[in-house]
Structures are given as structure tokens and as C-alpha cells.
């Protein structure tokens, strides 16, 4: 079994994810690209001590970036929208925002 800290990498905090958190009780994370939905579900449940209703994933392709003459590519990554069950406490990343 994989370490939950290697599956769930960091929260994705955008306007859309903040809106989904308030309306649908969904939290967005950047996750390991090789992780599947069941692994993500168990990792979130272990890390945050909450019950997960469903997980939706999205694979994102990295963009091309330039700095002066040199050119490179941002790595590909995977995003997971995790919906919490009704009655579960919401996962808070910033308490005083």
C-alpha cells in the first residue's frame, strides 16, 4: 500500500475550487499521476479523518514555458475533486483567510 502523503501532494486553491468547496462540499487536490480513484479516496480518508462520497479525476497536460531563449515544459499532473459525505467536517487549509 502506498503512503497517503505520496498520493495526495497538495491542495489546489483556485476560484473554482473555493466555489465547489462552499456549494458542493468538494475539495480539490493535486495527486500522484499513477494513483487511481480508490487509492485517492483511502488516502484522503486517512489523512483528514473524513468520509469520502466520490472522487473525480482530471489529467492535466503541462504547458510549454519560455525564459529568454531557453524553452521547457511544465510537468504533467493530475487533479482530483473529492466530495465529502453529508455531515462530515469540511477540510480547511487556511483558517484565517
C-alpha positions as CSV (number, residue, x, y, z in Angstrom):
1,X,0.0,0.0,0.0
2,X,1.3,3.5,-0.9
3,X,1.9,6.2,1.6
4,X,-1.0,8.7,1.7
5,X,1.5,11.6,1.7
6,X,2.8,10.3,-1.7
7,X,-0.7,10.1,-3.2
8,X,-2.1,13.5,-2.1
9,X,0.5,16.1,-2.9
10,X,-1.1,19.5,-2.3
11,X,-4.4,21.3,-2.3
12,X,-5.4,23.2,-5.5
13,X,-6.8,26.6,-4.4
14,X,-8.5,28.5,-7.2
15,X,-11.7,30.4,-7.5
16,X,-13.4,27.3,-8.9
17,X,-12.2,25.0,-6.1
18,X,-13.3,27.6,-3.5
19,X,-16.7,27.8,-5.0
20,X,-17.1,24.0,-5.2
21,X,-16.0,23.7,-1.6
22,X,-18.8,26.1,-0.5
23,X,-21.5,24.8,-2.7
24,X,-20.9,21.0,-3.2
25,X,-18.6,20.1,-0.3
26,X,-15.9,19.2,-2.8
27,X,-12.2,19.7,-2.2
28,X,-9.5,19.8,-4.9
29,X,-6.1,18.2,-4.6
30,X,-3.0,17.7,-6.8
31,X,-2.4,13.9,-6.7
32,X,0.1,11.4,-8.0
33,X,-0.4,10.8,-11.7
34,X,-0.4,7.0,-11.2
35,X,-2.9,7.0,-8.4
36,X,-6.4,5.7,-9.1
37,X,-9.7,6.8,-7.6
38,X,-9.9,4.2,-4.8
39,X,-6.3,5.0,-3.7
40,X,-7.1,8.7,-3.6
41,X,-10.2,8.0,-1.6
42,X,-8.4,5.9,1.1
43,X,-5.5,8.4,1.2
44,X,-7.9,11.4,1.9
45,X,-9.8,9.4,4.4
46,X,-6.6,8.5,6.3
47,X,-5.0,11.9,6.1
48,X,-8.0,14.1,7.1
49,X,-10.2,11.6,9.1
50,X,-13.3,12.2,6.9
51,X,-15.6,10.0,4.9
52,X,-15.5,10.5,1.1
53,X,-18.5,10.1,-1.1
54,X,-16.9,10.2,-4.5
55,X,-13.7,11.1,-6.4
56,X,-13.5,12.7,-9.9
57,X,-10.1,12.9,-11.5
58,X,-8.7,15.0,-14.3
59,X,-5.3,14.6,-16.0
60,X,-3.7,17.9,-17.0
61,X,-1.0,18.3,-19.6
62,X,1.9,20.6,-18.7
63,X,2.3,23.8,-20.6
64,X,5.3,25.0,-22.7
65,X,7.2,27.8,-21.0
66,X,10.0,30.1,-22.1
67,X,12.6,32.0,-20.2
68,X,14.5,34.2,-22.6
69,X,15.9,31.9,-25.3
70,X,15.5,28.6,-23.4
71,X,12.3,26.7,-23.7
72,X,11.0,24.0,-21.4
73,X,7.8,22.2,-20.4
74,X,6.0,22.2,-17.1
75,X,5.4,18.6,-15.9
76,X,2.0,16.8,-16.5
77,X,-0.1,16.5,-13.4
78,X,-3.4,15.0,-12.1
79,X,-6.1,16.8,-10.2
80,X,-8.8,15.1,-8.0
81,X,-12.1,16.6,-6.9
82,X,-13.1,14.8,-3.7
83,X,-16.7,15.1,-2.5
84,X,-17.2,14.6,1.2
85,X,-20.2,12.8,2.7
86,X,-23.0,14.8,4.2
87,X,-22.4,15.6,7.9
88,X,-18.6,15.4,7.6
89,X,-16.5,18.4,8.8
90,X,-15.0,20.4,5.9
91,X,-11.3,20.2,5.3
92,X,-9.8,23.7,6.0
93,X,-6.5,24.7,4.5
94,X,-6.4,28.3,5.6
95,X,-8.3,29.0,8.8
96,X,-7.8,32.8,8.9
97,X,-8.3,33.7,5.3
